[in-house]
Every structure is written in structure tokens, then in C-alpha cells.
Amino acid sequence: MNSGVIIVEGNIGAGKSTFALHLAKALDGEYLPEPADGTNPYLADYYRDPARWAFEMQMFLLTRRYRAQKYAQGKVRHKGGFVVLDRSYYGDVCFANVQRKLGYFSERDYSTYLSHHTDMKVNLEPPAVAIFLCVDTSVSKERINRRLSEKEGRKCESGITIDYLDRLDSEIKQLADSLKGKTIVKELPWTSEKSDDAIARVCDGFALDIKARKQSVYDFWTGTDGIGA
């Protein structure tokens, strides 16, 4: 495979950003970050009052992730190469489902969200590869707490609970299952701590395996993918 859109999904605190950055570098590709911190004007308000701001924030994220997905898709199709997304349009619905189950979305809000998500989806194609970093939710919470003291912009995450992470983890697992048969799905155990060098080695291996595949980026795959085996 000489080009493709690759998405990296996982729970909050899983390590997606670091992994996606290393993978993009290993592929000589472009990295697209998740809208967060200073790029998400609703984030702090949401964590302070989720019932008030959930719908506005999720619609903002949906449109931003859709734009990123469309950009990546267009770049790969017309210019080739690889684009690696730190979370994607596909993963956005996981958060919407959690908002609904926690009562932060009304049924009217949820229906409006799904209508937009469905209308947008017809303009998108499945990614070439979807990588899921699988982390115990207790470890996700520990990593979130750790970065609260390391990054000023992350202070708003102090309200994230284990219950929220558990619900989100369940939705992300369902997303992985739903993408199987449409794209190459790799679920990667990622609970143990890894140095930057170790992450880089894993990503170098993934990059070699991805480039070695002969299928077109727009093919659909089923069965054993062989990536990262």
C-alpha cells in the first residue's frame, strides 16, 4: 500500500496523540490532531456543565472531524501518501452515544446529531487502516490525572470519571467491531507504559507492514490483516 487514510482510536488518555505522531513520521505522512485544548472553544464549558454544553460541543467536534476526514481522503486520492488522524469522524459517534446514555443529550438533540452524522457519512470512504489502542480504564484515568499537572490546558479534564471512561470504552469496542470487514482493523493492547523509543519501534513495524500490502486504499478487506503480528 503506497497511500491511505489511517485513523487512531482509543479512550481518553490512551496515548493516541503520541502513537499517531510516531506513525505519521514512520510513514512519512501527515498527522492531523484531534480538536482539543485551545482548538476546542467548548471543551472547558462542557467539563464544567456537560448537560448545558454537550450538544454544542459534539456538533462542533463532528464538523471538525468531518472536515479533517474529507481533507485526508482528498489528499490521499489526489496526491497520494499517508494521512494519520488522531481520532476520526467515525469515533465521534462514540461520544454522542455516551452523552445520550448519561442524559446530557435529549432525544431531540441525539436525533439531530444522528441526522447530520448520517448525511455527512455518504461523502466519506472507509479508512485504509483503523488502529485501536486498548487500555484499561483505570490506566486511562491515571494518565489523565498525570497530565493534569503537566499541561495547563488539560485542567478541565479533572471531572472525567471512571464511569464515563467505562461507557466510552464500551462504545469504542463496538466501533471497532462495526469497522471490521470495511477496513483493516488492528486492536493493539496499550495498557503497559512505553517509552518514546518503544512506541517508535512499534510504529516503524506498522509502517513497514502497511507499505508492504498490495491492496488499493479503496479496497475492502476481510479476514486476518497481518499488520503488527
C-alpha atoms as a printed R data frame, in Angstrom:
    type eleno elety resid chain resno       x       y      z
1   ATOM     1    CA   MET     A     1   0.000   0.000  0.000
2   ATOM     2    CA   ASN     A     2   1.598   3.266 -1.056
3   ATOM     3    CA   SER     A     3  -1.073   5.599  0.311
4   ATOM     4    CA   GLY     A     4  -4.033   5.654  2.663
5   ATOM     5    CA   VAL     A     5  -6.012   7.337  5.420
6   ATOM     6    CA   ILE     A     6  -5.243   5.835  8.820
7   ATOM     7    CA   ILE     A     7  -7.275   6.547 11.948
8   ATOM     8    CA   VAL     A     8  -6.107   6.012 15.525
9   ATOM     9    CA   GLU     A     9  -8.879   5.488 18.084
10  ATOM    10    CA   GLY     A    10  -8.932   4.781 21.793
11  ATOM    11    CA   ASN     A    11 -10.155   6.043 25.139
12  ATOM    12    CA   ILE     A    12  -9.198   9.402 26.624
13  ATOM    13    CA   GLY     A    13  -5.652   9.105 27.905
14  ATOM    14    CA   ALA     A    14  -4.897   6.013 25.827
15  ATOM    15    CA   GLY     A    15  -1.909   7.626 24.137
16  ATOM    16    CA   LYS     A    16  -3.428   8.229 20.700
17  ATOM    17    CA   SER     A    17  -1.666  11.517 20.006
18  ATOM    18    CA   THR     A    18   1.812  10.167 20.705
19  ATOM    19    CA   PHE     A    19   1.139   6.993 18.722
20  ATOM    20    CA   ALA     A    20  -0.376   8.848 15.759
21  ATOM    21    CA   LEU     A    21   2.527  11.294 15.647
22  ATOM    22    CA   HIS     A    22   5.085   8.480 15.610
23  ATOM    23    CA   LEU     A    23   3.138   6.532 12.982
24  ATOM    24    CA   ALA     A    24   2.820   9.545 10.693
25  ATOM    25    CA   LYS     A    25   6.568  10.098 10.963
26  ATOM    26    CA   ALA     A    26   7.282   6.420 10.237
27  ATOM    27    CA   LEU     A    27   5.079   6.608  7.139
28  ATOM    28    CA   ASP     A    28   6.500   9.958  6.002
29  ATOM    29    CA   GLY     A    29   2.903  11.109  6.188
30  ATOM    30    CA   GLU     A    30   0.839  13.937  7.644
31  ATOM    31    CA   TYR     A    31  -0.519  13.971 11.190
32  ATOM    32    CA   LEU     A    32  -3.908  15.562 11.925
33  ATOM    33    CA   PRO     A    33  -4.510  16.228 15.645
34  ATOM    34    CA   GLU     A    34  -7.788  15.874 17.489
35  ATOM    35    CA   PRO     A    35  -9.569  19.191 18.193
36  ATOM    36    CA   ALA     A    36  -8.719  19.756 21.854
37  ATOM    37    CA   ASP     A    37  -7.373  22.269 24.327
38  ATOM    38    CA   GLY     A    38  -7.041  25.640 22.587
39  ATOM    39    CA   THR     A    39  -8.664  24.433 19.351
40  ATOM    40    CA   ASN     A    40 -11.966  23.441 21.009
41  ATOM    41    CA   PRO     A    41 -13.787  26.513 22.386
42  ATOM    42    CA   TYR     A    42 -16.435  24.368 24.093
43  ATOM    43    CA   LEU     A    43 -14.236  21.917 25.972
44  ATOM    44    CA   ALA     A    44 -13.813  23.796 29.250
45  ATOM    45    CA   ASP     A    45 -17.502  24.767 29.308
46  ATOM    46    CA   TYR     A    46 -18.504  21.179 28.677
47  ATOM    47    CA   TYR     A    47 -16.480  19.759 31.545
48  ATOM    48    CA   ARG     A    48 -17.870  22.472 33.836
49  ATOM    49    CA   ASP     A    49 -21.536  21.898 32.829
50  ATOM    50    CA   PRO     A    50 -21.924  18.897 30.470
51  ATOM    51    CA   ALA     A    51 -25.722  18.921 30.391
52  ATOM    52    CA   ARG     A    52 -25.688  22.520 29.119
53  ATOM    53    CA   TRP     A    53 -22.877  22.262 26.570
54  ATOM    54    CA   ALA     A    54 -22.845  18.629 25.350
55  ATOM    55    CA   PHE     A    55 -24.825  19.207 22.153
56  ATOM    56    CA   GLU     A    56 -22.951  22.336 21.071
57  ATOM    57    CA   MET     A    57 -19.586  20.742 21.742
58  ATOM    58    CA   GLN     A    58 -20.404  17.487 19.969
59  ATOM    59    CA   MET     A    59 -21.709  19.251 16.879
60  ATOM    60    CA   PHE     A    60 -18.539  21.365 16.799
61  ATOM    61    CA   LEU     A    61 -16.393  18.240 17.036
62  ATOM    62    CA   LEU     A    62 -18.448  16.390 14.426
63  ATOM    63    CA   THR     A    63 -17.968  19.130 11.844
64  ATOM    64    CA   ARG     A    64 -14.248  19.486 12.597
65  ATOM    65    CA   ARG     A    65 -13.668  15.735 12.385
66  ATOM    66    CA   TYR     A    66 -15.685  15.563  9.168
67  ATOM    67    CA   ARG     A    67 -13.545  18.294  7.621
68  ATOM    68    CA   ALA     A    68 -10.379  16.503  8.688
69  ATOM    69    CA   GLN     A    69 -11.635  13.201  7.254
70  ATOM    70    CA   LYS     A    70 -12.601  14.841  3.957
71  ATOM    71    CA   TYR     A    71  -9.251  16.618  3.738
72  ATOM    72    CA   ALA     A    72  -7.351  13.400  4.399
73  ATOM    73    CA   GLN     A    73  -9.434  11.479  1.890
74  ATOM    74    CA   GLY     A    74  -8.950  14.118 -0.796
75  ATOM    75    CA   LYS     A    75  -5.219  14.426 -0.215
76  ATOM    76    CA   VAL     A    76  -4.674  10.683 -0.421
77  ATOM    77    CA   ARG     A    77  -6.791  10.346 -3.535
78  ATOM    78    CA   HIS     A    78  -5.227  13.209 -5.458
79  ATOM    79    CA   LYS     A    79  -1.681  13.404 -4.106
80  ATOM    80    CA   GLY     A    80  -1.029  10.007 -2.556
81  ATOM    81    CA   GLY     A    81   0.891   9.424  0.638
82  ATOM    82    CA   PHE     A    82  -0.483   8.768  4.102
83  ATOM    83    CA   VAL     A    83  -2.550  10.869  6.494
84  ATOM    84    CA   VAL     A    84  -2.873   9.750 10.129
85  ATOM    85    CA   LEU     A    85  -5.791  11.098 12.171
86  ATOM    86    CA   ASP     A    86  -5.763  11.318 15.960
87  ATOM    87    CA   ARG     A    87  -9.372  10.153 16.393
88  ATOM    88    CA   SER     A    88 -11.801  10.456 13.493
89  ATOM    89    CA   TYR     A    89 -15.274  11.216 12.257
90  ATOM    90    CA   TYR     A    90 -16.117   7.560 12.850
91  ATOM    91    CA   GLY     A    91 -15.129   7.745 16.514
92  ATOM    92    CA   ASP     A    92 -17.167  10.885 17.143
93  ATOM    93    CA   VAL     A    93 -20.404   8.917 17.429
94  ATOM    94    CA   CYS     A    94 -18.980   7.026 20.419
95  ATOM    95    CA   PHE     A    95 -19.036  10.257 22.394
96  ATOM    96    CA   ALA     A    96 -22.544  11.137 21.207
97  ATOM    97    CA   ASN     A    97 -23.822   7.756 22.374
98  ATOM    98    CA   VAL     A    98 -22.274   8.303 25.806
99  ATOM    99    CA   GLN     A    99 -23.796  11.793 26.017
100 ATOM   100    CA   ARG     A   100 -27.209  10.298 25.379
101 ATOM   101    CA   LYS     A   101 -26.821   7.482 27.888
102 ATOM   102    CA   LEU     A   102 -25.663   9.892 30.583
103 ATOM   103    CA   GLY     A   103 -28.629  12.159 29.935
104 ATOM   104    CA   TYR     A   104 -26.553  15.042 28.540
105 ATOM   105    CA   PHE     A   105 -28.284  14.722 25.152
106 ATOM   106    CA   SER     A   106 -32.047  14.913 24.926
107 ATOM   107    CA   GLU     A   107 -33.654  12.563 22.428
108 ATOM   108    CA   ARG     A   108 -34.210  15.601 20.183
109 ATOM   109    CA   ASP     A   109 -30.519  16.513 20.365
110 ATOM   110    CA   TYR     A   110 -29.481  12.942 19.672
111 ATOM   111    CA   SER     A   111 -31.800  12.653 16.671
112 ATOM   112    CA   THR     A   112 -30.428  15.916 15.239
113 ATOM   113    CA   TYR     A   113 -26.863  14.742 15.770
114 ATOM   114    CA   LEU     A   114 -27.507  11.392 14.053
115 ATOM   115    CA   SER     A   115 -29.169  13.117 11.086
116 ATOM   116    CA   HIS     A   116 -26.077  15.225 10.500
117 ATOM   117    CA   HIS     A   117 -23.749  12.268 11.067
118 ATOM   118    CA   THR     A   118 -25.661  10.146  8.537
119 ATOM   119    CA   ASP     A   119 -25.819  12.902  5.919
120 ATOM   120    CA   MET     A   120 -22.078  13.505  6.209
121 ATOM   121    CA   LYS     A   121 -21.175   9.837  6.067
122 ATOM   122    CA   VAL     A   122 -22.296   9.419  2.449
123 ATOM   123    CA   ASN     A   123 -19.379  11.638  1.395
124 ATOM   124    CA   LEU     A   124 -16.763   9.558  3.179
125 ATOM   125    CA   GLU     A   125 -14.984   6.317  2.396
126 ATOM   126    CA   PRO     A   126 -13.674   3.850  4.968
127 ATOM   127    CA   PRO     A   127 -10.105   4.487  6.117
128 ATOM   128    CA   ALA     A   128  -7.400   2.161  4.875
129 ATOM   129    CA   VAL     A   129  -6.464   1.168  8.421
130 ATOM   130    CA   ALA     A   130  -8.122   1.713 11.810
131 ATOM   131    CA   ILE     A   131  -5.864   1.218 14.832
132 ATOM   132    CA   PHE     A   132  -7.459   0.925 18.271
133 ATOM   133    CA   LEU     A   133  -5.279   1.397 21.340
134 ATOM   134    CA   CYS     A   134  -6.826  -0.822 24.024
135 ATOM   135    CA   VAL     A   135  -6.210   0.445 27.565
136 ATOM   136    CA   ASP     A   136  -7.744  -0.468 30.927
137 ATOM   137    CA   THR     A   137  -9.988   2.400 32.015
138 ATOM   138    CA   SER     A   138  -8.218   2.629 35.367
139 ATOM   139    CA   VAL     A   139  -4.976   3.267 33.484
140 ATOM   140    CA   SER     A   140  -6.707   5.854 31.286
141 ATOM   141    CA   LYS     A   141  -7.798   7.664 34.433
142 ATOM   142    CA   GLU     A   142  -4.273   7.536 35.868
143 ATOM   143    CA   ARG     A   143  -2.828   9.018 32.687
144 ATOM   144    CA   ILE     A   144  -5.464  11.763 32.652
145 ATOM   145    CA   ASN     A   145  -4.626  12.651 36.249
146 ATOM   146    CA   ARG     A   146  -0.928  12.693 35.411
147 ATOM   147    CA   ARG     A   147  -1.270  15.129 32.557
148 ATOM   148    CA   LEU     A   148  -3.481  17.442 34.625
149 ATOM   149    CA   SER     A   149  -0.314  18.569 36.391
150 ATOM   150    CA   GLU     A   150   1.780  18.563 33.217
151 ATOM   151    CA   LYS     A   151  -0.386  20.538 30.796
152 ATOM   152    CA   GLU     A   152  -2.238  23.684 31.829
153 ATOM   153    CA   GLY     A   153  -4.778  23.258 29.047
154 ATOM   154    CA   ARG     A   154  -5.813  19.862 30.388
155 ATOM   155    CA   LYS     A   155  -7.056  21.116 33.778
156 ATOM   156    CA   CYS     A   156 -10.646  20.880 32.548
157 ATOM   157    CA   GLU     A   157 -10.323  17.068 32.356
158 ATOM   158    CA   SER     A   158 -10.326  16.749 36.148
159 ATOM   159    CA   GLY     A   159 -14.049  15.953 36.060
160 ATOM   160    CA   ILE     A   160 -13.694  12.845 33.886
161 ATOM   161    CA   THR     A   161 -14.921   9.843 35.876
162 ATOM   162    CA   ILE     A   162 -14.251   6.120 35.638
163 ATOM   163    CA   ASP     A   163 -17.935   5.638 34.798
164 ATOM   164    CA   TYR     A   164 -17.578   7.955 31.798
165 ATOM   165    CA   LEU     A   165 -14.424   6.153 30.662
166 ATOM   166    CA   ASP     A   166 -16.083   2.743 31.061
167 ATOM   167    CA   ARG     A   167 -19.037   3.817 28.929
168 ATOM   168    CA   LEU     A   168 -16.773   5.317 26.297
169 ATOM   169    CA   ASP     A   169 -14.618   2.170 26.251
170 ATOM   170    CA   SER     A   170 -17.706   0.064 25.512
171 ATOM   171    CA   GLU     A   171 -18.690   2.329 22.616
172 ATOM   172    CA   ILE     A   172 -15.178   2.279 21.154
173 ATOM   173    CA   LYS     A   173 -15.128  -1.535 21.226
174 ATOM   174    CA   GLN     A   174 -18.431  -1.566 19.329
175 ATOM   175    CA   LEU     A   175 -16.978   0.848 16.780
176 ATOM   176    CA   ALA     A   176 -14.020  -1.486 16.196
177 ATOM   177    CA   ASP     A   177 -16.401  -4.381 15.568
178 ATOM   178    CA   SER     A   178 -18.524  -2.295 13.184
179 ATOM   179    CA   LEU     A   179 -15.497  -1.391 11.029
180 ATOM   180    CA   LYS     A   180 -14.329  -4.964 10.581
181 ATOM   181    CA   GLY     A   181 -14.993  -6.090  7.023
182 ATOM   182    CA   LYS     A   182 -14.883  -2.462  5.817
183 ATOM   183    CA   THR     A   183 -11.267  -1.668  6.635
184 ATOM   184    CA   ILE     A   184  -8.191  -3.209  8.212
185 ATOM   185    CA   VAL     A   185  -8.796  -3.118 11.967
186 ATOM   186    CA   LYS     A   186  -5.952  -3.615 14.423
187 ATOM   187    CA   GLU     A   187  -6.726  -3.709 18.155
188 ATOM   188    CA   LEU     A   188  -3.463  -3.116 19.965
189 ATOM   189    CA   PRO     A   189  -3.035  -3.781 23.728
190 ATOM   190    CA   TRP     A   190  -1.660  -0.499 25.090
191 ATOM   191    CA   THR     A   191  -2.097  -0.617 28.861
192 ATOM   192    CA   SER     A   192   1.575  -1.049 29.779
193 ATOM   193    CA   GLU     A   193   3.747   2.057 29.844
194 ATOM   194    CA   LYS     A   194   6.069   2.504 26.866
195 ATOM   195    CA   SER     A   195   8.951   4.850 26.224
196 ATOM   196    CA   ASP     A   196   9.013   7.057 23.151
197 ATOM   197    CA   ASP     A   197  11.649   4.767 21.657
198 ATOM   198    CA   ALA     A   198   9.462   1.707 22.206
199 ATOM   199    CA   ILE     A   199   6.449   3.441 20.632
200 ATOM   200    CA   ALA     A   200   8.589   4.495 17.685
201 ATOM   201    CA   ARG     A   201   9.713   0.883 17.148
202 ATOM   202    CA   VAL     A   202   6.116  -0.355 17.152
203 ATOM   203    CA   CYS     A   203   5.130   2.339 14.678
204 ATOM   204    CA   ASP     A   204   8.123   1.577 12.455
205 ATOM   205    CA   GLY     A   205   6.919  -2.030 12.307
206 ATOM   206    CA   PHE     A   206   3.383  -0.957 11.476
207 ATOM   207    CA   ALA     A   207   4.656   1.331  8.746
208 ATOM   208    CA   LEU     A   208   6.635  -1.476  7.111
209 ATOM   209    CA   ASP     A   209   3.628  -3.807  7.233
210 ATOM   210    CA   ILE     A   210   1.245  -1.177  5.859
211 ATOM   211    CA   LYS     A   211   3.543  -0.273  2.975
212 ATOM   212    CA   ALA     A   212   4.067  -3.950  2.139
213 ATOM   213    CA   ARG     A   213   0.375  -4.549  1.484
214 ATOM   214    CA   LYS     A   214  -0.595  -4.633 -2.165
215 ATOM   215    CA   GLN     A   215  -4.296  -3.709 -1.952
216 ATOM   216    CA   SER     A   216  -5.615  -0.384 -3.113
217 ATOM   217    CA   VAL     A   217  -6.533   2.106 -0.423
218 ATOM   218    CA   TYR     A   218 -10.179   1.930 -1.527
219 ATOM   219    CA   ASP     A   219 -10.496  -1.858 -1.372
220 ATOM   220    CA   PHE     A   220 -12.432  -3.553  1.401
221 ATOM   221    CA   TRP     A   221 -10.659  -6.208  3.472
222 ATOM   222    CA   THR     A   222 -11.857  -9.171  5.461
223 ATOM   223    CA   GLY     A   223 -10.056 -11.862  7.418
224 ATOM   224    CA   THR     A   224  -6.673 -11.725  9.131
225 ATOM   225    CA   ASP     A   225  -4.901  -8.453  8.319
226 ATOM   226    CA   GLY     A   226  -1.382  -9.475  9.344
227 ATOM   227    CA   ILE     A   227  -0.459  -5.947 10.440
228 ATOM   228    CA   GLY     A   228   1.651  -5.780 13.544
229 ATOM   229    CA   ALA     A   229   1.544  -9.547 14.031
